[in-house]
Amino acid sequence: MNSQLETWPQYNRLVDAKHFFENLNVLDIKDITHAKGDFSSYVIQSTGERINYAVENRTHVISNGEIQLLDDEQLPVEGYYISTFAMKKTGEERDDRGNITQESFESTELSDYLFDVNFGEE
């Protein structure tokens, strides 16, 4: 029997939770969504997995506690991502007592934030 712990290769691309939240704490959700205004809710998405990324016109980099816009010429890159968007309430239905029984929402455009970025050729 092997005395060393076996590692599972599929997990070597996942970010440590503490490191993820250190980077998430840099972001103010109301300021980091593409759309500005007063929205019903905000959404943060991430798989925690290191990815290859090449989406133009909406990418930011979190580095040393600061947010910087990534130039499209710098793409593609590799890193961990956090996607954000706002949800705008578009309607609601109420019962006879005035209680909300159904709400409708529409999402705004995504904004992506990368951290621990490796640039292709520097």
C-alpha positions, 0 to 999 in steps of 0.5 A: 500500500502506498503511504503517500496520498494520491492526488486527483489530476482533475482538481489541480486546476481549481482555486483554493477557496480562501484565495478565491474569496480574497479576490472576490473581496476586491469587488463591489458588486454594484460597481462591477456589473456592466449595467449601472443602476438600482437592480433587484439582485446581483449574480456572481458566477464562477466554477473555480476552475482555471480556464483559457479565456479569449472573450473581447470587450468586457474583461477585467483583471484583478491584480494586487488588490486592484481592478484593471481593464484587459486590452483585447490585444492581450487575449487569449489568457489563462486564469480563474474567472468571476462573472457578474451581472445584475437582475432587473425585475420586469414583472410580478403577479400577486394573489387576492391578498396582495402577496407576490406569487410570481416574479419575472427578471431579466439579466444584464450583460455579463462582466468578467473578472480574471485573477492569477492571469498568465498572459500568452507571450510576454 
